[in-house]
Amino acid sequence: MALQCGIVGLPNVGKSTLFNCLSNAKAQAANFPFCTIEPNVGVITVPDERLNKLAELVNPQRIVPTTVEIVDIAGLVKGASKGEGLGNKFLANIRETDAILHVLRCFDNDNIVHVDGSINPVRDKEIIDTELQLKDLETVESRINKVQKQAAAGDKQSKAIYDIYVQYREALLQGKSARTVKLDPLDKKLVKDLYLLTDKPVMYICNVDEASAKTGNAYVEALRESVKEEDAEILMVAAATEADIAELETYEERQMFLEEVGLSESGVSRLIRAAYHLLDLQTYFTAGVQEVRAWTFHRGWKAPQCAGVIHTDFEKGFIRAEVIKYEDFTTLGSEAACKEAGKMNVEGKEYVVTDGDIMHFRFNV
């Protein structure tokens, strides 16, 4: 399930440094704009302590975590919607992602140039927002022109689509992102092929200095105030510190470093988990002596769809799912103990899988 989060922001805010920490892929991190031209893609392991706990109990031959894809997209600049910088290419790269991780510089350092000459994350956010909104406005107006005649002629579906497009246009003209337009699920389906840039879920990542990694600073607070109506998460990460942590070879060394700077876990771990949830993803597990494995599914999926994540035949020939809750498995210690205690449930096609379920699928093709 190759869903992607795109890392966006102005040039020189720390996107590539952060990406390197996330994926250990060495995107070029240099102190000048446009050092990232092609988007770098990293497949990132999602940290999950539950997987380790299950492995301790089952003692499998191998452990397979779940992953999420992160894309490092080159820095946007003012005028990108009109093709400035490498605008059109960048915007196309963003369109292909499923969620946006918006990195904002929230630290002072005279040795690292800022493309606009001063540190102001609220202004930087608005520059990116404006470029994405302008591109979306262009998309919506083009669609309105195409559907207007059919709507005026009385075609009901065209009229419904036209009305939704108009809602989007009004919001965008007011300088608001498309995600502020609240549609019911049926209306959303009608315009699912619109792929608006500002309709994607977003998380703001404040790139701070080491001293601000735990409590934040005035830049973070200013940003928090400016996005308070957006229902968007804000995460603080000290990218330079994370780069130092990534250089350490052992888990113990990394933990000691974190303790020294007053953190219980790395910003990268928090970011990966937050990106996973931003994509509205959850995890179920399979646990046997050959492997303990985490599988990714969309929140709200039913058992057959989740079975299909393993193999399409599992979904086609689905008979039933045997389900043990994670808490029951870890409390009782084994599948056999859960069966004996009546903690294994047999579920059918309508069962909605929940995060942490331990699943075994029965199927016949």
Residue pairs with C-beta under 8 A, 6 or more apart in sequence:
1 281
1 296
1 297
1 309
2 69
3 68
3 69
3 98
3 99
3 279
3 281
4 41
4 68
4 69
4 70
4 71
4 96
4 97
4 98
4 99
5 68
5 69
5 70
5 71
5 97
5 98
5 99
5 100
5 101
5 275
5 278
5 279
6 39
6 70
6 71
6 73
6 93
6 94
6 96
6 97
6 99
6 100
6 101
7 15
7 18
7 19
7 70
7 71
7 72
7 73
7 101
7 103
7 205
8 15
8 73
8 76
8 94
8 100
8 101
8 102
8 103
8 128
9 15
9 75
9 76
9 102
9 103
9 104
9 105
9 124
9 128
10 75
10 76
10 77
10 105
10 114
10 115
10 116
10 124
10 127
10 128
11 32
11 33
11 34
11 35
11 74
11 75
11 77
11 115
12 31
12 32
12 33
12 75
12 105
12 112
12 113
12 114
12 115
13 75
13 103
13 104
13 105
13 124
13 207
14 103
14 105
14 207
14 239
14 240
15 36
15 72
15 73
15 75
15 103
16 27
16 28
16 29
16 35
16 36
16 40
16 72
17 29
17 239
17 240
17 242
17 243
18 103
18 205
18 207
18 237
18 239
18 242
18 268
18 271
19 25
19 27
19 40
19 42
19 70
19 72
20 26
20 27
20 29
20 243
20 246
21 239
21 242
21 243
21 245
21 246
21 268
22 42
22 44
22 70
22 268
22 271
22 272
23 40
23 42
23 43
23 44
23 70
24 42
24 246
25 40
25 41
25 42
27 36
27 40
27 72
28 35
28 36
29 35
31 111
31 112
31 113
32 113
33 75
33 77
33 85
33 115
34 74
34 75
34 85
34 86
36 72
36 73
36 74
36 75
37 74
37 86
38 74
39 71
39 72
39 73
39 74
39 93
40 71
40 72
41 69
41 70
41 71
41 72
42 69
42 70
42 71
42 72
43 67
43 68
43 69
44 67
44 68
44 69
44 70
44 272
44 275
45 65
45 66
45 67
45 272
46 65
46 66
46 67
46 68
46 272
46 273
46 276
46 283
46 294
47 65
47 269
47 272
47 273
48 65
48 66
48 283
48 294
50 283
50 285
50 326
50 330
50 356
51 63
51 65
51 285
51 292
51 294
52 63
53 330
54 285
54 287
54 292
54 326
54 329
54 330
54 358
55 63
55 292
57 287
57 329
57 330
57 333
57 334
58 287
58 288
58 289
58 292
58 334
59 289
60 287
60 288
60 289
60 290
60 291
60 292
61 289
61 290
61 291
62 290
62 291
62 292
63 291
63 292
63 293
64 291
64 292
64 293
64 294
65 294
66 276
66 283
66 294
66 295
66 296
67 296
68 272
68 275
68 276
68 279
68 281
68 296
70 101
70 275
71 93
71 96
71 97
73 90
73 93
73 94
73 97
74 86
74 89
74 90
74 93
75 85
75 90
75 115
76 85
76 87
76 90
76 91
76 127
76 128
76 131
77 84
77 85
77 87
77 115
77 127
78 84
78 127
78 130
78 131
79 85
79 87
79 131
80 87
80 88
80 90
80 91
80 131
80 135
81 87
81 91
81 130
81 131
81 132
81 134
81 135
81 138
82 134
87 131
91 131
91 132
91 135
91 197
94 100
94 132
94 197
94 200
95 195
95 197
97 200
98 200
98 279
99 200
99 201
99 202
99 203
99 275
99 278
99 279
100 200
100 201
100 202
100 203
101 202
101 203
101 205
101 271
101 275
101 278
102 125
102 128
102 202
102 203
102 204
102 205
103 205
103 207
104 121
104 124
104 125
104 204
104 205
104 206
104 207
104 223
105 114
105 119
105 121
105 124
105 207
106 119
106 121
106 206
106 207
106 208
106 212
106 216
106 217
106 219
106 220
106 223
106 236
107 119
107 207
107 208
107 209
107 212
107 217
107 219
107 238
108 119
108 209
109 209
116 123
116 124
116 127
119 219
121 206
121 219
121 220
121 222
121 223
122 222
122 223
122 226
125 204
125 223
125 226
125 227
129 175
129 177
129 198
130 175
132 177
132 197
132 198
133 172
133 175
133 176
133 177
133 178
133 198
135 197
136 168
136 172
136 177
136 178
136 196
136 197
136 198
136 199
137 169
137 172
137 173
139 194
139 195
139 196
140 165
140 168
140 169
140 172
140 194
140 196
141 169
143 165
143 194
144 162
144 165
144 166
144 169
147 158
147 161
147 162
147 165
148 162
150 158
151 158
151 159
151 161
151 162
157 190
160 187
160 190
161 190
161 191
164 183
164 187
164 190
164 191
165 191
167 181
167 183
168 178
168 181
168 194
168 196
171 177
171 178
171 180
171 181
172 178
172 198
177 198
177 199
177 202
177 230
178 196
178 197
178 198
178 199
179 198
179 199
179 200
179 201
179 202
179 230
180 230
181 199
183 191
201 232
201 278
201 279
201 280
202 230
202 232
202 278
203 232
203 233
203 234
203 235
203 274
203 275
203 278
204 223
204 227
204 232
204 233
204 234
204 235
205 234
205 235
205 236
205 237
205 271
206 216
206 219
206 220
206 223
206 234
206 235
206 236
206 237
207 237
207 238
207 239
208 216
208 217
208 219
208 220
208 236
208 237
208 238
209 217
209 238
209 240
210 238
210 240
210 241
210 261
212 220
212 236
212 238
213 236
213 237
213 238
213 241
213 261
213 262
213 263
213 267
214 236
214 261
214 262
214 263
216 236
220 234
220 236
223 234
224 234
227 234
233 274
233 278
235 267
235 270
235 271
235 274
236 267
237 267
237 268
237 270
237 271
238 267
241 261
241 267
242 266
242 267
242 268
244 257
245 254
245 257
245 258
245 266
245 268
246 268
248 254
248 257
254 266
258 264
258 265
258 266
276 296
280 298
280 299
281 296
281 297
281 298
281 299
282 296
282 297
282 298
282 299
282 353
282 354
282 355
283 294
283 295
283 296
283 297
283 355
283 356
284 294
284 295
284 297
284 306
284 353
284 355
284 356
284 357
284 358
284 359
285 292
285 293
285 294
285 295
285 326
285 356
285 357
285 358
285 359
286 292
286 293
286 295
286 310
286 358
286 359
286 360
287 293
287 329
287 335
287 358
295 306
295 309
295 310
295 359
296 309
297 305
297 306
297 309
297 353
298 305
299 355
300 352
301 352
301 353
302 349
302 350
302 351
302 352
302 353
303 318
303 320
303 321
303 347
303 348
303 349
303 350
303 351
303 352
303 353
303 359
303 361
304 314
304 315
304 318
304 349
305 315
306 321
306 353
306 359
307 314
307 315
307 318
307 321
307 359
307 361
307 363
308 314
308 315
308 316
310 361
313 363
313 365
314 361
314 363
316 363
316 365
317 363
317 364
317 365
318 349
318 361
318 362
318 363
319 362
319 363
319 364
320 346
320 347
320 348
320 361
320 362
321 346
321 347
321 348
321 351
321 353
321 359
321 360
321 361
321 362
322 344
322 345
322 346
322 347
322 359
322 360
322 361
322 362
323 344
323 345
323 346
323 347
323 351
323 353
323 357
323 358
323 359
323 360
324 335
324 338
324 343
324 344
324 345
324 357
324 358
325 343
325 356
325 357
325 358
326 356
326 357
326 358
327 356
328 338
328 341
328 343
329 335
329 338
329 343
329 358
332 338
332 341
332 343
335 344
335 358
338 344
353 359
